Amino acid sequence: MEAQISAVCQFCETSREIKWRCLNCDLFLCRICNSRIHSKIMSSVEHKIIHLDQCGTEEVVNNIRKLDFKQMKCKTHHDKTCFVFCRNCNQPICSLCILIIHQNHTLCEIDDAYEEKLADVENLKVEIKSNIAFITNEETLLQEDALKGKKHHMEIRTLILNREEEVKQEIARKSKDVSDELESEWHNTEQSINSDIELCLKTKSNLLKRKDNIHKILKSHDPRLVFDASLTDVKQLHLPMFGKRASLFQFFPKTIEAKGILGDLIEKPIIENITVYSIDMKCISCISHCEAEKVLICNNSEDILKKEDLNCDRFQTLKTLQDIRVMDISQTKDGHAILSVGDDLKILTKTGQLKTFLHVELITLCVHVNTENELFVGALVKDPDHWRGELGIVLILDEEGNTTCTFDKRKIVNDSDNDYITGCYDDSFDEDEEVDMFDFPSRVLNTKKDDILIIDNSNLSTYAGKVLLLNRSGDIVREYRGCRCENCNDFNFCPFDIAETHSNLILISDIGKHSIHVLGKTLITCSFVDDIGINSPLSLCIDAAGKLWIGCDMSADDDEEPKIYCITLN
């Protein structure tokens, strides 16, 4: 209650049964004074009388405020009361202010201005209340995230420590093996040396005895000793054959990169939302996002290309092209689609017109347009020597279709044990030093770091193959041949499509394992879609908003309804 209630009626000053308050007079009244005295005063006819139970309510506070602002004194002329509001200066003013300062300003009734300001304050109150609710909810979510994060942190920390212990045990085992090998070699060598030393001593002793005997014969005056001496043993004496001298081993310590041994700490993408769209194409071998919920999809086994609007209760086909085998699709910056079709690169305009963009003397397999409108084309070209059939090649073209770079040959520089090969492209290599870089480059992608990702399939019936990462010079920076985890040993790595998230993670659909591999510096996961009910992911696309679109292959399951998935990643 904003005012302290008087102990007695402020009219009669005797009654203690205070029941009423006059807001205008700011007096507390008893029942009798309110009904018999205060109500009969002519000037109090318009006074606002409230029951004590109403004191402190929002309505009463508003009434008091209204009474107070009508008596509000001018800040400039303290003896004057404000009665109008200046919109230019955004303040209440008195009559003198109008004459002196605010002559050409926009004025309004102070009551109107007050109601407007009060409405703004009320709106601000609602907004603040909403913000408080939002912040409270966020606080709750953050606290939940903190608990989950701490739990996850401890789990990862346990994994790291367990891995550390495994590495220590493995190093200890390897150290013991090498030490045991060294001890065994030295034991055998030492035994051989000791045996030879013993033989040396025995032979030397025998020779010394014979030497002494001969010395006696030569010193003797008796000629019979010379005739009796047995010279045969001396002439036929064979020195023993000793074993090889002790082997001198060397120990070559290997450089250990601890991070490579333990593993890498990389943020795994979090699925925030999944939208599922039904479609009538059982096998979506290529998907490309156009705008909103419009996508281009194709089935190159049935030679069908469609543009679909998925933003309907039932999808709506906007355009269908039959008898056209589209191997790959990529969008230009201005919203046109470049299609890989046989020995042509075709363009599908936003108005639905199909035109030939470029005719090339090779079989195009894939196409990618980067942010600079460069075209990356994977293709097959006939072998000029005829004996190898067709060779894989990757071209980089400018906007006019001129070839600026070609990748097709490499020289092996180093082949390590970890699926990594470094190679380079150089026209100066001799023919016998060159090897073909690609078998069947079915997908190509220019990454945000300006590297070139290529899916190279070596088996066209199963799509078994690998993923190559090249730099602009054509050097093979990395080869990825699939996951080596225990659950994947029975599956070939069959990469089909690639995409790059806004956070530079590489996604690879694998039709051998029916999964999506997520790569950072190392493999993050190869079971990205197993737990969320996506069957047979085939084609991939990341749209401008960073959402992942997945087209599936349901051709082997007549009962399964074909679908397109749109996944929002964090």
Solvent accessible surface area in square Angstrom, and as a share of the most:
residue,aa,sasa,rsa
1,M,127,0.57
2,E,89,0.40
3,A,28,0.22
4,Q,171,0.76
5,I,64,0.33
6,S,28,0.18
7,A,73,0.56
8,V,39,0.23
9,C,0,0.00
10,Q,73,0.32
11,F,60,0.25
12,C,46,0.28
13,E,123,0.55
14,T,104,0.61
15,S,32,0.21
16,R,178,0.65
17,E,118,0.53
18,I,18,0.09
19,K,89,0.38
20,W,71,0.25
21,R,13,0.05
22,C,0,0.00
23,L,14,0.07
24,N,63,0.32
25,C,47,0.28
26,D,81,0.42
27,L,48,0.24
28,F,9,0.04
29,L,0,0.00
30,C,4,0.02
31,R,147,0.54
32,I,78,0.39
33,C,3,0.02
34,N,24,0.12
35,S,61,0.39
36,R,156,0.57
37,I,82,0.42
38,H,3,0.02
39,S,66,0.42
40,K,143,0.61
41,I,71,0.36
42,M,164,0.73
43,S,90,0.58
44,S,10,0.06
45,V,111,0.64
46,E,159,0.71
47,H,45,0.20
48,K,88,0.37
49,I,52,0.27
50,I,4,0.02
51,H,59,0.26
52,L,26,0.13
53,D,121,0.63
54,Q,78,0.35
55,C,13,0.08
56,G,38,0.36
57,T,59,0.34
58,E,100,0.45
59,E,112,0.50
60,V,3,0.01
61,V,54,0.31
62,N,32,0.16
63,N,33,0.17
64,I,37,0.19
65,R,94,0.34
66,K,70,0.30
67,L,48,0.24
68,D,89,0.46
69,F,17,0.07
70,K,105,0.45
71,Q,129,0.57
72,M,70,0.31
73,K,116,0.49
74,C,4,0.02
75,K,181,0.77
76,T,78,0.46
77,H,33,0.15
78,H,137,0.61
79,D,114,0.59
80,K,73,0.31
81,T,51,0.30
82,C,6,0.04
83,F,97,0.40
84,V,19,0.11
85,F,14,0.06
86,C,0,0.00
87,R,105,0.38
88,N,95,0.49
89,C,53,0.32
90,N,91,0.47
91,Q,74,0.33
92,P,47,0.30
93,I,1,0.00
94,C,1,0.00
95,S,52,0.33
96,L,62,0.31
97,C,2,0.01
98,I,39,0.20
99,L,115,0.57
100,I,113,0.57
101,I,93,0.47
102,H,1,0.00
103,Q,124,0.55
104,N,148,0.76
105,H,59,0.26
106,T,79,0.46
107,L,61,0.30
108,C,25,0.15
109,E,109,0.49
110,I,15,0.08
111,D,65,0.34
112,D,75,0.39
113,A,2,0.02
114,Y,35,0.13
115,E,84,0.38
116,E,79,0.36
117,K,83,0.35
118,L,29,0.14
119,A,48,0.37
120,D,84,0.44
121,V,88,0.51
122,E,58,0.26
123,N,97,0.50
124,L,95,0.47
125,K,104,0.44
126,V,96,0.55
127,E,99,0.44
128,I,80,0.40
129,K,144,0.61
130,S,64,0.41
131,N,74,0.38
132,I,106,0.54
133,A,61,0.48
134,F,121,0.50
135,I,106,0.54
136,T,71,0.42
137,N,78,0.40
138,E,56,0.25
139,E,89,0.40
140,T,62,0.36
141,L,78,0.39
142,L,114,0.57
143,Q,103,0.46
144,E,78,0.35
145,D,80,0.42
146,A,64,0.50
147,L,128,0.64
148,K,137,0.58
149,G,37,0.35
150,K,136,0.58
151,K,135,0.57
152,H,106,0.48
153,H,105,0.47
154,M,95,0.43
155,E,82,0.37
156,I,47,0.24
157,R,122,0.44
158,T,67,0.39
159,L,111,0.55
160,I,79,0.40
161,L,85,0.42
162,N,74,0.38
163,R,93,0.34
164,E,61,0.27
165,E,85,0.38
166,E,91,0.41
167,V,18,0.10
168,K,109,0.46
169,Q,86,0.38
170,E,94,0.42
171,I,85,0.43
172,A,60,0.46
173,R,127,0.46
174,K,123,0.52
175,S,59,0.38
176,K,129,0.55
177,D,86,0.45
178,V,54,0.31
179,S,53,0.34
180,D,67,0.35
181,E,111,0.50
182,L,92,0.46
183,E,106,0.48
184,S,58,0.38
185,E,69,0.31
186,W,121,0.43
187,H,97,0.43
188,N,86,0.44
189,T,24,0.14
190,E,68,0.30
191,Q,105,0.47
192,S,47,0.31
193,I,50,0.26
194,N,80,0.41
195,S,64,0.41
196,D,27,0.14
197,I,91,0.46
198,E,121,0.54
199,L,66,0.33
200,C,53,0.32
201,L,112,0.56
202,K,150,0.64
203,T,26,0.15
204,K,119,0.51
205,S,52,0.33
206,N,64,0.33
207,L,61,0.30
208,L,89,0.44
209,K,140,0.59
210,R,69,0.25
211,K,133,0.57
212,D,81,0.42
213,N,87,0.45
214,I,66,0.34
215,H,102,0.46
216,K,137,0.58
217,I,24,0.12
218,L,136,0.68
219,K,139,0.59
220,S,40,0.26
221,H,185,0.83
222,D,46,0.24
223,P,84,0.53
224,R,164,0.60
225,L,74,0.37
226,V,86,0.49
227,F,172,0.72
228,D,110,0.57
229,A,29,0.22
230,S,77,0.50
231,L,100,0.50
232,T,76,0.44
233,D,78,0.41
234,V,61,0.35
235,K,162,0.68
236,Q,117,0.52
237,L,65,0.32
238,H,158,0.70
239,L,121,0.60
240,P,32,0.20
241,M,180,0.80
242,F,73,0.31
243,G,29,0.28
244,K,167,0.71
245,R,181,0.66
246,A,35,0.27
247,S,53,0.34
248,L,169,0.84
249,F,113,0.47
250,Q,146,0.65
251,F,152,0.63
252,F,156,0.65
253,P,104,0.65
254,K,180,0.76
255,T,140,0.81
256,I,107,0.54
257,E,127,0.57
258,A,64,0.50
259,K,105,0.45
260,G,61,0.59
261,I,55,0.28
262,L,70,0.35
263,G,40,0.39
264,D,45,0.23
265,L,142,0.71
266,I,51,0.26
267,E,136,0.61
268,K,112,0.48
269,P,14,0.09
270,I,98,0.50
271,I,49,0.25
272,E,106,0.48
273,N,82,0.42
274,I,58,0.29
275,T,48,0.28
276,V,72,0.42
277,Y,29,0.11
278,S,39,0.25
279,I,2,0.01
280,D,72,0.37
281,M,10,0.05
282,K,59,0.25
283,C,19,0.11
284,I,1,0.00
285,S,3,0.02
286,C,3,0.02
287,I,6,0.03
288,S,6,0.04
289,H,28,0.12
290,C,41,0.25
291,E,101,0.45
292,A,79,0.61
293,E,45,0.20
294,K,51,0.22
295,V,0,0.00
296,L,4,0.02
297,I,0,0.00
298,C,1,0.00
299,N,4,0.02
300,N,30,0.15
301,S,81,0.52
302,E,108,0.49
303,D,36,0.19
304,I,31,0.16
305,L,3,0.01
306,K,30,0.13
307,K,39,0.17
308,E,0,0.00
309,D,22,0.11
310,L,5,0.02
311,N,101,0.52
312,C,58,0.35
313,D,162,0.84
314,R,142,0.52
315,F,33,0.14
316,Q,96,0.43
317,T,56,0.32
318,L,73,0.36
319,K,64,0.27
320,T,54,0.31
321,L,37,0.18
322,Q,113,0.50
323,D,131,0.68
324,I,17,0.09
325,R,127,0.46
326,V,0,0.00
327,M,44,0.19
328,D,9,0.04
329,I,13,0.07
330,S,11,0.07
331,Q,46,0.20
332,T,23,0.13
333,K,140,0.59
334,D,81,0.42
335,G,34,0.32
336,H,42,0.19
337,A,3,0.02
338,I,3,0.02
339,L,0,0.00
340,S,0,0.00
341,V,22,0.12
342,G,34,0.33
343,D,61,0.32
344,D,24,0.12
345,L,0,0.00
346,K,39,0.16
347,I,31,0.16
348,L,10,0.05
349,T,22,0.13
350,K,128,0.54
351,T,117,0.68
352,G,17,0.17
353,Q,105,0.47
354,L,64,0.32
355,K,106,0.45
356,T,76,0.44
357,F,67,0.28
358,L,40,0.20
359,H,102,0.46
360,V,22,0.12
361,E,151,0.68
362,L,25,0.12
363,I,78,0.40
364,T,0,0.00
365,L,8,0.04
366,C,0,0.00
367,V,3,0.02
368,H,29,0.13
369,V,11,0.06
370,N,16,0.08
371,T,107,0.62
372,E,120,0.54
373,N,26,0.14
374,E,40,0.18
375,L,7,0.03
376,F,0,0.00
377,V,2,0.01
378,G,0,0.00
379,A,0,0.00
380,L,17,0.09
381,V,48,0.27
382,K,162,0.69
383,D,3,0.01
384,P,103,0.65
385,D,76,0.40
386,H,157,0.70
387,W,186,0.65
388,R,73,0.27
389,G,42,0.40
390,E,81,0.36
391,L,21,0.11
392,G,1,0.01
393,I,16,0.08
394,V,0,0.00
395,L,15,0.08
396,I,1,0.01
397,L,3,0.02
398,D,38,0.20
399,E,100,0.45
400,E,136,0.61
401,G,12,0.11
402,N,88,0.45
403,T,77,0.45
404,T,85,0.49
405,C,41,0.25
406,T,38,0.22
407,F,2,0.01
408,D,34,0.17
409,K,30,0.13
410,R,25,0.09
411,K,65,0.28
412,I,70,0.36
413,V,96,0.55
414,N,84,0.43
415,D,97,0.50
416,S,44,0.28
417,D,129,0.67
418,N,94,0.48
419,D,33,0.17
420,Y,90,0.34
421,I,16,0.08
422,T,67,0.39
423,G,1,0.01
424,C,38,0.23
425,Y,60,0.23
426,D,56,0.29
427,D,119,0.61
428,S,88,0.56
429,F,39,0.16
430,D,90,0.47
431,E,116,0.52
432,D,131,0.68
433,E,69,0.31
434,E,36,0.16
435,V,61,0.35
436,D,42,0.22
437,M,3,0.01
438,F,4,0.02
439,D,78,0.40
440,F,27,0.11
441,P,0,0.00
442,S,9,0.06
443,R,16,0.06
444,V,6,0.04
445,L,21,0.11
446,N,17,0.09
447,T,14,0.08
448,K,115,0.49
449,K,152,0.64
450,D,64,0.33
451,D,33,0.17
452,I,0,0.00
453,L,9,0.04
454,I,0,0.00
455,I,0,0.00
456,D,2,0.01
457,N,1,0.00
458,S,75,0.48
459,N,65,0.33
460,L,97,0.48
461,S,100,0.64
462,T,62,0.36
463,Y,65,0.25
464,A,20,0.15
465,G,18,0.17
466,K,23,0.10
467,V,4,0.02
468,L,0,0.00
469,L,35,0.18
470,L,0,0.00
471,N,42,0.21
472,R,85,0.31
473,S,77,0.50
474,G,0,0.00
475,D,41,0.21
476,I,0,0.00
477,V,77,0.44
478,R,36,0.13
479,E,2,0.01
480,Y,19,0.07
481,R,105,0.38
482,G,10,0.10
483,C,21,0.13
484,R,162,0.59
485,C,50,0.30
486,E,150,0.67
487,N,123,0.63
488,C,9,0.06
489,N,107,0.55
490,D,135,0.70
491,F,97,0.40
492,N,103,0.53
493,F,20,0.08
494,C,6,0.03
495,P,0,0.00
496,F,19,0.08
497,D,8,0.04
498,I,12,0.06
499,A,6,0.05
500,E,17,0.07
501,T,8,0.04
502,H,103,0.46
503,S,80,0.51
504,N,57,0.29
505,L,17,0.08
506,I,21,0.11
507,L,0,0.00
508,I,0,0.00
509,S,0,0.00
510,D,3,0.02
511,I,44,0.22
512,G,23,0.22
513,K,33,0.14
514,H,99,0.44
515,S,0,0.00
516,I,0,0.00
517,H,3,0.01
518,V,0,0.00
519,L,9,0.04
520,G,23,0.22
521,K,145,0.62
522,T,49,0.28
523,L,56,0.28
524,I,38,0.19
525,T,16,0.09
526,C,12,0.07
527,S,48,0.31
528,F,14,0.06
529,V,0,0.00
530,D,76,0.39
531,D,137,0.71
532,I,55,0.28
533,G,50,0.48
534,I,8,0.04
535,N,76,0.39
536,S,27,0.17
537,P,1,0.01
538,L,7,0.04
539,S,0,0.00
540,L,8,0.04
541,C,21,0.13
542,I,33,0.17
543,D,13,0.07
544,A,102,0.79
545,A,81,0.62
546,G,13,0.13
547,K,76,0.32
548,L,0,0.00
549,W,5,0.02
550,I,0,0.00
551,G,0,0.00
552,C,2,0.01
553,D,45,0.24
554,M,6,0.03
555,S,65,0.42
556,A,108,0.84
557,D,62,0.32
558,D,129,0.67
559,D,142,0.74
560,E,48,0.21
561,E,78,0.35
562,P,13,0.08
563,K,43,0.18
564,I,0,0.00
565,Y,13,0.05
566,C,9,0.05
567,I,0,0.00
568,T,35,0.20
569,L,32,0.16
570,N,104,0.53
